[in-house]
């Protein structure tokens, strides 16, 4: 419990610092945000992903943790889509992004520091990153592309294949793939190259959390009353159903216990990743549900993770 509290305290301090920048430096806020976003996306986050994966025993992670992450995400998103379609008659233009918001977690921003400080191992978060970046995200992007084709006014239709390729082949995914290759083949970089890349990767977490805190400024949750039932259902699936399903898969199916089990549940309880919103916007899909679920799941993550830690001991 102490490790979880320490991890959350560190995370909240950095998020609060980003929020404070938006409040006390309103004139500089836009310039700082514009500078942080490309720096994180193109440099520090890819460096972090490479360092994490290249230094992890992927054979052990892929054998247990990655299948759990994949099964949990697929079942969560699929069951939500089925219920939303049956109960709320959610239109196809809104359903894929909403389903992704229930099953695609913020492993890069919040998962890494929580795994390090609360669990003491990066294996759970690396498994989620592998499942999301190399399997789940490409599948959702293909679904997004097919959905967007139904809208004749969408500009994505003109260059569908290129749009999918650009979405999948982003710097983070490429760095993840290269790090996985290094790990599987047992390669290592010379120290003169490894050290600066690691320094850039170490800077990614605080910058990510500060940028996330800045993005929270001025948001008003649940402003659209008509969509509240769908938002509540999606938030329930993300915040409660996904961690419970992860516990079932990890404990009852794969037999995990102790810290390993806690790590899997905490990763599943993470809030929705902001990438869901970015992907949805790129394919001209309705982003009403993802935008709300990102915020509500972020606010509810702390009590859920603390409860999971207390229950799992």
N, C-alpha and C positions, 0 to 999 in steps of 0.2 A: 504493500500500500504506500509506503514512504517513497518508493521509486516512482510510482505512478503520480503521486502528488508533486514530487520534484519535477518530473517530466512536464506535467501540465503547467506548473508554475513558470518554468522556463518558456514554454510555448506561449502562455498568456502574456508574459512580460513583453516578448517580442511583437506579438500581435498588438498589444496595447501601445507599444512604441510607434508602430505604423499608424494606428488610429490617432495618436497624439500628434503626429506629423500633419495629418489631415486637418485636425482641429486648430492647432497653434501656428501652422505655416500654410495657410490657405492659398497664398499667392505662389508658393513654391511647390504645392502639392502636385499639380499637373506635370510640371517639369520633372519632379522626382519620379513620379509614376511612369512617365514615358521613358525615363532612363533605366529604371529598374526592370521593366518588363522585357525588353530585348536582351539586356545583360543576363537575366536569369534564363530566358528561353534558349538563347543561342550559345551561352558560355558556361555559366556556373552549374546549372542543372544537368546538362549533358556530362560535365566533368564529374559531378556527384554520382550519376548513374553508372558511369564507367568504373569509378573507384569501388563502388558498392558491389557491382557484379563481378568484376575481375578479382576481387579479394574474397569471394564467397565460394564455398564448396557447392556448386550448382547441382551436382549429382545427388547430394543429400537433400537439397531444397526441392528439386524437381520431383524426387521420389515421393515426398509426403506433402509438403506445404503448398506447392504450386497446384496439385490436383484439388486440394481442399479449397483454395482460393477460387479456382475455376468453377468447380461444382457449385459453390456458394453463390457466386455472381450470376451464373446461368439460371439457377433455380429461382433466385430472388427476382431478377428482371423478368423472367418468363411468367412466373406466377402473378406478379403485379400487372403485367400487360394483359393477361387473361382476365383477371378480376376487373380491371379498369374498363376493359372492352365490354364485359358482360354487365357490370353494374352501372357505369356512367356513360356507356356508349362513346367512349373517348375516340375522337376522329383519328385517322391514320396519320395526319399531319402533326399531331401532338403526342401520339403514343410512343414512338421509338425514343425520343429524347427523354420523355418521362420515365420510361423503363430503364434507360441508362442511368438516370439520376438516382435510382434506387439501388444500383449495384456496382457503381464505379466510384471507388473511394479515393480520398485525398492522401494517398500513400506518400507521394513525393514531398508535400508541404508539411503535413503534420505527422504522418506515419513514421518517417525516419527519426525525428527527435524522440517520439514516444517509444519507439522500439529500442533506441539506444539507452534512454534514461529509465524507462519503466520495466522493460523486459531484459535488457542487458545483452541483446543479440539482434543483429540485422536480418537474420534468416526469415522471420515472418514477413517483414516488409519487402524484402527482395523477392520472395515468392509471389506476393501480390503484384509487384511491379512487372515481373516476368509474365504473369497471367494477363494483366491488363494491357501492357504495351505491345506484347507480341501476339496475343490471341484475341482478347475481348475487344480492344479498341478497333482493330482492323475489321472484325465482324460487324460491330455497330456502325462503322463508317460505311461499309457496303450497304447495310440496311438504310442508313441515312440517304445514301446516293440513290437507291432504288425508290425510296419514298419521295425524294425531291423530283424524280422524273415524272411523277404523276401530276406535278404542278407545271403546266406548260409555260408559265411566266418565269420560272426559275432560270437564272443564268447559269446554274451549275450544269444543266443538261447539255450545253454546247460543248463542254470539255469534261465529260463525266470521268473518263479514265484518268486523265491528268489530275483532276481534283482529288480523286481517291489516292493516287500515287503520292501527291504532295502532302496529303493529310497523314498518310501512314509513314512516309519517309521524312519525318520531322527530326530535328537534332536529338531530341531525347530518345526516340525510338532507335535511331541509328547508334547512339552511344550505348544504349542498353544492349543492342545486338553485338556490338564490338566487344563490350565487357563480358558478355556471355561466351563469346568465342575464346577470349583470353583465358577465362576460367576453365572452360572445358578442355582446352589444349595445354593448360599449365604454363602459358606464356606470362612473362613479366616485362615491364618497361624498365629501361635503365633509370637509376635513381635521379639522374639529372632531368629526366622527363616526367617521372612519376611524382616527384615532389611538387612542382608547380601545378600539375593537374589536381593533386590532392588539396593544395591550398585553395584553388578555385572551387573545388567541390565543398570544402569546409565552409566557404562563404555563402554557399547556396541556401542552406537552411535558414539562417537569420534573415537573409534578404527576402526569401520566399514568405516567411512569416510576417515580416514588415509590410510587404506588398499586399498580403492578404488582409492585414489590419487596415490598410489604407482603402482597400476595396469595400470594406464594411461600412465606411462612413457614408451617412445619408440614406442608407437603404431602409425601406419601410416594408416589413413583412406582411403577407396576407392582405394586401390592399384590394385584390380582386375577389369579391365575395362569391362570385359564381364558380370559381375554381377551387374554393377552399376544401370541399369534400375530396377532390382528387389530390390536392396538396397534402391533406391529412393522411390519406391512404399511402401516398408515396413516401411521406416522412416516416410513417409507421414501419413500412417495409425496410427503409434504410436504417433507421435508428434501432429498432427492436427485432424485427423478423430476421434480418441478415445476420446479426450476432448470434441469435438463438440457433439459426440454421448452421452457422459455422461451428458452434459448440456440438451440435448433433453429429455433423460430419466428422469433426476432429476427434471427439471423444468416443462416440459409439461405433463409428465406422473404422477410423484409423487408429483408435486406441491411445490418443495423446493424453497426457496428464501434466499437471504442474505448470511450470513456466511456459512450456511449449504450447499447452492448451490456452493459457491466458493470452499469449502473444497472438494466436490465431483469432481469438474472440475480439481482442482490442483492435486488430486490423480491420475486422468486419464492421466494428462499431464506428470507424472513422467517418467523418462527414463526406458528403458528395464532393468530388473533385471539380474545380472550376473548369477543367478541360471539357466537361460535358457541355457547359454553356458555350464555349468557344467552338466546339465541333458543330453544335446545333445551329449556331449563327452562320457558320461557314456554308452549311447546306440549306440555308434559308428556311429552317424549320421553326415551328412555334416553340419559344423558349420560356413560356410562362411558368410551367411546372419546374424545370431545372433551376431557374433563378430563385424560386422560393425554397425549394428543397435544399439547395446549397446553404442558404442562410439558416433555415430552421434546424437542419441537421447539425450545423456548426454549433448552434446554441445548445443543442441537447446532447452533444457528444460527451461533454465532461461528466454529467451525472451518470450517464449510461456506462462509461468506462470505469468510473469509481464503483458503481454497483457490481459490475462484472468482476472487478478486482476483489471486492469484499466477498462475493459469493464463491469465487474460485480460490480464495485464500492466498 
